[in-house]
Amino acid sequence: MALTPTPRGKMARLYVAPQTDFATFPTGAFQELNFMSETVARANTLPNDPEMGGARHNPGDPTDPAPGRPTASGQLTLPMDMNQLTWWLYLAFGAPASSTDDGNGNYTHVFHSGAQALPDYGAQIALRSGHVKPVPGLKINEFSFATGKEEGYRTFTASVLGRDASNVAALTGASQTALPPRAKTAAVIGRTLIDDVAIAQHISGSFSYANALEAVDYADDSASVSRYDPGDRTVSFQPRLRTLAGANPDAVLGKFQDERNPFKFDVEWKRSDTSSLTLTLPRAFAATPTPTASNGGALEFDAQISAAQTLGETPQPMLIVTLKNQIALTAVTGA
């Protein structure tokens, strides 16, 4: 007997395009981007409808449910590709504070945290032939990544929200733009800096940024969520650090002894002078850590780093993201 093979996710493809507003799904060209996995799904709880009257079989079984309010949420695991990051950083932070071209096709995009409004994407995930999942109003609620030295390529996880998710037979839109030139980032090249000095004894860690999106509803003749508004942004970095041998074994530990003394903190990946990503916290703080001796091994400690915006005559945002690549901003915004 011949067996029908089960469809596999390796053939899935992801396409995104900017939306003009939260409710209107794009109809033009979509950009294809790479991904490792996705868990974006529709949620729609059907509430009980406890209406009385009419003939019933019994008093205990429920009657037909009432309409619910669908939403979409999940996670995307994405490659830290310097070119493809332009789309995801635009979605997470909005339009960059600046975007410059050196005249040779190399661009520098500088994004700031704290934007009052964030853009929407329409996403389409082609799971297999005849099965496409459209997700209108896609927004990044949080993104996170590991910071330790690892084999392979660096990836990051984006927690996303959407207006809805459905199942259709074919892709929407006039065309699909081919993948951008690849600029994948090896997981061994990242480094962290405190006050512009590299931390050589950084063992492992995780970095996250959250937009704290909140669903907002109003009477708009639609069952779906009306919009998502960003809340108070947060940054969390949790590195595991090792004390040094030699004349100043507590050099790094000393940076964290005063919990209210700010310092500059950077996470950097540099493929070349024209292909890099730097996340800068101009005003970072850390709770005072204490080293431990586990099983007689090296003295290590876990730091808890947060951040705040800089006040005064030259205020700065909590997080500045500088991306250098070969992608013009117009390719991302559609403008």
Secondary structure, DSSP 8 states (H G I E B T S, - for coil): --------GGG-EEEEEE-SSTT----S-EEEE--SEE--EEE----------S--S-SSS---------EEEEEEEEE-BTTTHHHHHHHHH-S-SEEEE-SSS-EEEEEES--SS---EEEEEEEETTEEEEEEEEEEEEEEEE-S--SSB-EEEEEEEES----BSS--SS-EE------B-BTTS-EEEETTEE-TTEEEEEEEEE---EEE---SS-SS--EEE----EEEEEEEEE---SS-TTTTGGGGSSTT--EEEEEEEEEETTEEEEEEEEEEEE-----EE-TT--EEEE--EEE--B-SSS-B-S-EEEEEES--THHHH--
